[in-house]
């Protein structure tokens, strides 16, 4: 099997996670996040016990940065584990 570049996979997963969290932050900013939660939870037979708080730009930026870092680390670990398990 081919070796996976940990940096590239980390960047892909980090950017993906950051984009998803940016979309969430935007939905909170424009006021549709609570309606989304109220719609999606019952479809999974779950009562919604969460309430969305007011938007804060600093918190949104921190959310996006930490999502990127978490995605990057996860991708780097995943690639390292893949490469380790597939040594020839």
Secondary structure, 3 states (H helix, E strand, C coil): CCCCCHHHHHHHHHHHHHHHHHHHHHHHHHCCHHHHHHHHHHHCCCCCCCCCCCCCHHHHHHHHHHHHHHHHHHHHHHHHHHHHHCCC
